[in-house]
Amino acid sequence: MQFAKYIGRKVLWYLAALIVALLLNFILPRLVPGNPVDAIVSNMSRGGGATGEQMKAVYNNYMQQFGLDKPMWEQFLIYLSNLAHGNLGTSFAQYPASVNKLVGQALPWSIAIQLPAILVGWIVGNLLGAVAAFRGGWFDRGAFVGSLFASSMPYYCLAILLLYIVGVKLGVLPISGAYSFGLSPEPTLAFFGDAITYWWLPFWSLVIVFVGGQAVGMRSMSIYELGADYVNYGRGLGLRDNRIVRYIFRNAMLPQVTGLALSIGGIVGGALITELVFSYPGIGTTLFNAISQNDYPVIQAITLIITVAVLAANFLVEIAYGLIDPRIRAAQTGDR
Amino acid sequence: MTRLLEATHLTAAYQTGGVEVRAVDDVSVHIDEGEVLGVAGESGCGKSTLGAILSLTARAPLYVESGTLVIDGQSQDLAVGSRIPRTWRGSVVSLLPQGAMNSISPTLRVRTLVYDVMRAHNARISKNEALDRARDRLKELELPVRVLDAYPHQLSGGMKQRVVTIISTLLNPRLLIADEPTSALDVSSQKALIDMLKQMLEQKIMSGVVFVTHDLPVLRTVSDRIAVMYAGKIAEIGPAEEIATGPKHPYSAALLNSVLVPEPAFRKKRVRGIPGSPPNLANPPAGCRFHPRCGLVMPDCRTKEPPHVGDELTFSACFWSAQHPGEAVPADKAVPRHIDDPTELDLPAAGATPAHAATTEGANA
């Protein structure tokens, strides 16, 4: 009824935002000076042996292949129709590899580090913050200063530190890549055991920073809620402490839920530098390479995925907010 | 009348940054079955702190240093470190806060809180039983049952306060500690709440009420006895009408003199403030704490603790009343008359409020 109508209206808004994002997504890489075909052709001609006439033919052939000879609006329509068929195009730089395949190879690695890092970081961080606020004293001071330090440190600094200390100095864990040379990704226990040693360092470098940020936020929200009237009243009614903490948690959690959803939305591009530091074959590394090679279809595909993920996360936040906080639900549906 | 509650030697202090502020200092309160005890006083006199001690909700930075609560023959030490059973709160004594604000968590439906409260005292109660109890209460008191399904933001201030009152009394507490429940309400909601409390007392839902407020006219209508607090001590305690018409402590006389009551007898009355301000409780004056502002001060007041004149239900802690037993304090002598004191002035008739009286530069000499 009211709520369904509200969701319907939101869906329309998000669709409009998606279309605008698609348009920008299409135009922006094409505004970058230089043409990918120029790069390919000049690479080929470096070897010598080809005449100007042949180069011209190769150039025209590529322009046709990629559809770059057509006017911009037509390219956009082709792009849209390909998208509708789930086809992200062909990579320019790694021709003739399809973008679907490139992204499909990279995405699982990014999700494998970030999703656990975000979930673990969110849960641990919020518990730490709430407990620190509740306990007070030295525990609170230690947790607060530690969290503040962790959250204000740029995450690539932590990544480099971890890489240097654990990987290089101690030599406990491998320093780059996602699995040992000579293995290929397959669902076996042996491969998993190998890959997980490569997984720990990027995972920790993300978790520590994330825990810090969540704990700092949760702590201040909880301290604010601890002073609320309903806490005192609950005690006056003889409620158990854990019941009251649950009330506090629910109220203090609101801003944290936004943080969680937005981080999940940012998974795709969120750890670009971390992936580069550890040479992890995730989406961040793929994006970085694509940008340096002017590989429009790959850049577009990745930014498209980022856009969709962020939009979807925002949408879910709005729904979740309505479910958690009745005041927001009332404002959303216009019902008091 | 049987005795409901005896709270003796209550002492509690706020400890902040090395400073100890003793907000309630060796106070004893006795309440009879079926009685409403009003607690009055200026801001910072310790009346809300007394409410927190009696409702067993004192928490840091407030520490109870000593005190014993005897209720229904059960005795409970209140000092820090003593284990107060959790279930006493809510079922033996219950707190009724100023509920118009945030007394119910904003993300909680009223029925969830009702169930949580019932469950906290009886682990085996089912959700339906708990809600039936609340539904019956609401019907008895002629309130709409649908408030149970509401979130607090959907209720008006007056309704929220009545709902909170029902939740506070769900478990039929022996004593209800009402801390300024009417303060944020308009006059008609105040009346509705007071009528409801009286109805609940008649139905013996609770057996006694401690009603804390700074609103003297409300206090006069609601209480059987009134305790007037000053600087952490009880200055005077006695039947409401006696305090209102013939106070035996200079402070109660001065306090009553600073308020207008819309009754014919008050038409020609002088309204005046009390010169000076309440003492800093981190360092209270020696002897009687009111002596620096008292119009009837005598040498003993400055050094010695004033005697309690009367019995434990009705007394005045004052040297003047010790010398004038049974006499009311002459209203015009309760506070000193200083020429340079701008707070003293004559009010022509009704129309002005005490707030004006305290701020207007007056022409009285």
Interface residues (C-beta under 8 A of the other chain):
Chain A: A228 D229 Y230 N232 Y233 G234 R235 G236 L237 G238 L239 R240 R243 Y247 R250 N251 I324 D325 P326 R327 A330 R336
Chain B: S55 L56 T57 R59 R86 T87 W88 R89 G90 S91 S94 L95 P97 Q98 G99 M101 N102 S103 I104 S105 P106 T107 L108 R109 D116 V117 A120 H121 Y151 H153 Q154 V164 I167 S168 L171
